[in-house]
Amino acid sequence: MAIVAALAIGAVSSTAALAQTVFTWTPKPVALAPYKAPNKPHTTIADVRAKISPANQSKTWNQKVVSDAHLQASWVQLAVGDQSPTMFISDTRAAFIVWEGSVEFTIGSQTPFTATKGFMVQVPARTQFQMKNVGAVPSLHFEVFTADAKITYPQAAATLPKPQAGMTWALTRQDPGAEALGTGNSTFRDFLASPSASAFVTSPGLFVNAIRGQAFNCNPQSPTSLGHRHINYGEFWFIMEGQISYNIEGLPFFVSEAGDIVYVPAGRWHSAANHCPGFDTRVAINPFPTGTHNWPPTASQPNPPTPPISGKGWLD
């Protein structure tokens, strides 16, 4: 009883505790987390197309540009008249940004809709969907899946892809009831028709958040601006409009343009800023809707003193 009473005296409500700013010792790699292919700090559409042979430039192709422990993302071109197979995502959600041409999405029982440049689309788990190029030129879209996404196909599928190594295909029954989109989520958004800052996908394993702001000049952000770092996950951005400048630890300052993909591995400081006159939007993509942003303790003290190391950690 004495212990219970003591705890009660010092108790703080969970809401109050979560609202407090705290200073913690966080793990920081001694050596910078490396960039592992296909991940690059800065990828342009020209970079991606340069990998496609001239003979295949107008055909359907897929080029992965992000792959880590949590997420995978690719640029996908659909040739005129081509379409994806009809498929489901077993337990997670996927997001798409259409950048060129016209892509018709058929998602569940919803009326099919055509997405053009700037459309953001998401598909819930266990919901049948398909994409088709309905335009007169090849279409191009950016797609994001969780790293552990499992694609399944309806029983009526005419063909199935080759199964993963060590796997085979087996017919099973799935219980009805697709994952609800949830408050604040919608199947699609025509961002460029009505640009604004807002989260688009907020679900376990995937967060897609449009960050929009206005720059008043082209002066670069300070090269000493560290920004923040994430200790559990990498993050990447789709540049939707304008220009965004970046400081990423270990790399020179650079400016990204609309259509570019910027990636940072876990552990590296990074800072993004609107660049040049006008509005700029970066779509931040990571696996944790409430992920922790670890900031320097003070602007003048980016690296704290040597911590008092002694003994083993709790999880050792």
C-alpha positions in Angstrom: 0.0 0.0 0.0 2.9 2.4 0.8 4.2 1.9 -2.7 0.9 2.5 -4.3 0.4 5.7 -2.2 3.9 6.9 -3.2 3.1 6.4 -6.9 -0.2 8.2 -6.5 1.4 11.2 -5.0 3.9 11.6 -7.9 1.4 10.7 -10.5 1.0 12.7 -13.7 -1.8 12.3 -16.1 -0.9 10.5 -19.4 -2.1 13.5 -21.4 0.1 15.9 -19.4 3.1 13.6 -19.6 2.8 13.3 -23.4 2.5 17.1 -23.8 5.9 17.8 -22.1 9.1 18.5 -24.0 11.8 16.2 -22.7 15.6 15.8 -23.2 16.8 12.3 -23.8 20.0 10.5 -24.7 19.2 9.0 -28.1 21.4 6.5 -30.1 23.4 8.2 -32.9 25.5 6.1 -35.3 29.2 6.8 -35.0 29.5 6.4 -38.8 26.7 7.9 -40.9 24.1 5.4 -42.0 25.0 4.5 -45.6 22.9 4.9 -48.7 22.1 1.4 -50.0 20.9 0.9 -53.6 18.4 1.8 -54.9 18.3 4.6 -52.3 19.9 7.9 -53.3 19.9 11.3 -51.6 18.3 12.9 -54.7 16.7 11.2 -57.6 15.2 13.0 -60.7 12.8 11.6 -63.3 15.7 12.0 -65.8 17.8 9.8 -63.6 15.1 7.1 -63.7 14.5 7.3 -67.4 18.2 7.1 -68.1 18.1 3.5 -66.8 15.4 2.6 -69.4 16.7 1.4 -72.8 15.6 3.5 -75.8 13.6 0.6 -77.1 11.6 0.5 -73.9 11.0 4.2 -73.4 7.3 4.0 -74.6 6.6 0.6 -73.0 5.5 -0.4 -69.5 8.3 -0.3 -66.9 9.0 -0.2 -63.2 12.0 1.4 -61.5 12.4 1.1 -57.7 13.9 4.2 -56.1 13.3 3.6 -52.4 13.7 0.3 -50.4 14.5 0.0 -46.7 13.2 -1.9 -43.7 9.9 -0.1 -43.7 8.9 1.2 -47.2 9.4 0.6 -50.9 8.7 3.1 -53.6 8.9 3.0 -57.4 8.3 5.0 -60.6 5.9 3.1 -62.9 5.2 3.9 -66.5 2.1 2.3 -68.2 2.2 2.1 -71.9 -0.9 3.3 -73.8 -3.8 0.9 -73.1 -1.8 -1.1 -70.5 -3.2 -1.9 -67.1 -2.1 -3.4 -63.9 -3.5 -6.8 -62.8 -6.5 -6.7 -60.5 -5.1 -7.2 -57.0 -5.4 -6.7 -53.3 -2.9 -5.7 -50.6 -3.3 -8.2 -47.8 -2.7 -6.2 -44.6 -1.3 -2.8 -45.3 -2.1 0.3 -47.4 -0.5 1.8 -50.6 -0.3 5.3 -51.9 0.1 6.7 -55.5 1.0 10.0 -57.0 0.2 10.4 -60.7 2.6 12.7 -62.6 2.1 12.2 -66.3 -0.8 11.1 -68.5 -4.2 9.7 -67.4 -4.6 6.7 -65.0 -8.0 5.2 -64.3 -8.3 3.8 -60.8 -10.9 1.2 -60.0 -10.9 0.7 -56.2 -13.4 -1.6 -54.5 -17.0 -0.8 -55.2 -16.3 2.9 -55.9 -17.0 4.4 -59.3 -13.8 4.4 -61.3 -12.1 7.8 -61.6 -9.3 9.2 -63.8 -6.3 10.6 -62.1 -4.0 13.1 -63.8 -0.9 15.1 -62.8 -0.9 15.9 -59.1 -3.6 13.4 -58.0 -2.8 11.5 -54.8 -4.5 8.1 -54.4 -4.6 5.6 -51.6 -5.9 2.0 -51.5 -6.9 0.4 -48.2 -6.0 -3.2 -47.3 -8.1 -6.1 -48.6 -9.7 -3.8 -51.2 -9.6 -5.0 -54.9 -8.0 -2.4 -57.2 -6.6 -1.9 -60.6 -4.9 0.9 -62.6 -5.2 1.5 -66.4 -3.7 4.0 -68.7 -6.7 5.6 -70.4 -4.7 8.4 -72.2 -3.1 8.8 -75.6 0.5 8.8 -74.2 2.3 6.7 -71.6 1.4 7.5 -68.0 3.8 7.9 -65.2 3.0 7.5 -61.5 4.9 7.1 -58.2 3.8 4.3 -55.9 4.5 3.5 -52.3 4.0 0.2 -50.5 5.1 -1.0 -47.1 8.3 -3.2 -47.2 6.3 -6.2 -46.0 3.3 -5.7 -48.4 1.8 -8.9 -49.7 -0.1 -8.7 -53.0 -2.8 -11.2 -53.5 -5.0 -11.8 -56.6 -8.7 -12.7 -57.1 -9.7 -16.3 -57.9 -10.8 -15.2 -61.4 -7.3 -14.0 -62.3 -6.3 -15.2 -65.8 -2.7 -15.6 -64.8 -0.5 -15.2 -61.7 3.0 -13.9 -61.4 5.8 -16.2 -60.5 5.7 -16.7 -56.7 8.5 -15.5 -54.5 11.3 -18.0 -53.9 10.3 -20.7 -51.5 6.6 -19.9 -52.0 3.7 -21.2 -54.1 0.1 -19.9 -54.7 -2.8 -21.4 -52.8 -6.5 -20.5 -53.0 -7.8 -19.3 -49.7 -11.0 -17.5 -48.4 -10.8 -14.0 -46.9 -13.3 -12.7 -44.5 -15.2 -9.6 -45.9 -14.7 -6.1 -44.7 -12.0 -3.9 -46.2 -10.0 -1.7 -43.9 -11.8 1.6 -43.2 -10.2 4.7 -44.6 -10.5 6.4 -41.3 -11.1 10.0 -40.2 -9.4 12.5 -42.4 -8.5 10.0 -45.2 -10.1 9.9 -48.6 -9.4 7.6 -51.6 -8.0 10.4 -53.8 -7.1 14.1 -53.8 -6.4 16.4 -56.8 -3.6 18.3 -55.0 -2.6 20.7 -57.7 -6.2 21.8 -58.3 -6.5 22.8 -54.7 -3.1 22.8 -53.0 -2.8 23.0 -49.2 -0.8 21.4 -46.4 -2.5 18.3 -45.0 -1.9 14.6 -44.2 -3.3 12.3 -46.9 -2.5 8.8 -45.6 -2.4 8.2 -41.8 -2.3 4.5 -41.1 -0.1 2.0 -39.3 3.0 1.6 -41.4 2.4 4.5 -43.8 2.2 8.3 -43.4 1.9 10.6 -46.4 1.8 14.2 -45.5 1.8 17.3 -47.8 3.9 20.1 -46.3 3.3 23.4 -48.1 4.9 26.8 -47.5 6.0 30.0 -49.1 9.5 31.2 -49.8 10.1 34.9 -50.2 13.6 34.7 -51.8 16.1 32.3 -53.2 18.6 32.6 -50.3 19.6 29.1 -49.2 18.9 28.0 -45.7 22.0 28.2 -43.4 24.4 25.3 -44.0 24.6 24.9 -40.2 20.9 24.2 -40.0 20.7 20.6 -38.7 17.0 20.2 -38.6 16.2 16.9 -36.9 16.8 13.2 -37.2 14.8 10.0 -36.8 16.4 7.1 -34.9 14.1 4.3 -36.0 13.4 4.9 -39.7 14.3 6.6 -42.9 12.2 9.2 -44.6 11.7 10.5 -48.2 9.9 13.3 -50.0 8.1 13.6 -53.3 8.5 17.3 -54.4 5.0 18.2 -55.6 5.6 21.9 -56.6 8.3 24.5 -56.5 11.7 24.0 -55.1 12.8 22.5 -51.7 16.4 23.0 -50.4 18.0 20.3 -48.2 20.8 20.0 -45.7 21.4 16.3 -45.1 24.2 15.3 -42.8 27.3 14.2 -44.7 26.2 15.7 -48.0 26.5 19.1 -49.7 23.5 21.5 -49.7 21.2 20.9 -52.7 18.0 22.2 -54.2 15.3 19.8 -55.4 12.7 20.4 -58.1 9.1 19.2 -58.7 9.0 15.5 -59.5 12.3 14.8 -57.6 12.6 12.2 -54.8 14.8 13.0 -51.8 15.7 10.3 -49.2 17.5 10.3 -45.9 18.4 7.1 -43.9 17.7 6.8 -40.2 20.0 8.6 -37.9 21.1 11.5 -40.2 20.3 15.1 -39.4 18.2 16.7 -42.1 16.7 20.0 -42.8 14.3 21.0 -45.6 13.2 24.6 -46.5 11.1 26.3 -49.1 13.3 27.8 -51.8 12.8 30.8 -54.2 9.7 33.0 -54.4 6.3 31.3 -54.3 4.8 28.2 -52.8 6.6 24.9 -52.5 5.3 21.5 -51.4 7.1 18.4 -50.4 5.1 15.3 -49.6 6.8 13.6 -46.7 6.6 9.9 -46.6 7.6 7.6 -43.7 6.2 4.6 -41.7 5.2 6.3 -38.5 2.3 8.9 -38.4 3.4 9.9 -34.9 7.2 9.3 -35.4 9.6 11.1 -33.1 11.5 14.1 -34.3 14.8 14.4 -32.4 16.1 18.0 -32.4 19.4 19.4 -31.2 19.1 20.4 -27.5 20.0 24.0 -28.5 20.9 25.8 -31.7 24.4 26.5 -30.3 24.9 23.0 -29.0 24.2 20.5 -31.8 26.2 17.8 -30.0 25.7 17.3 -26.3 28.5 16.5 -23.9 29.8 13.0 -23.6 27.1 10.9 -21.9 27.8 9.2 -18.5 28.1 5.6 -19.8 28.1 2.9 -17.2 26.9 -0.7 -17.2 24.4 -2.4 -19.6 21.2 -1.2 -21.1 17.8 -2.4 -20.1 17.5 -4.5 -23.3 21.0 -6.0 -23.2 
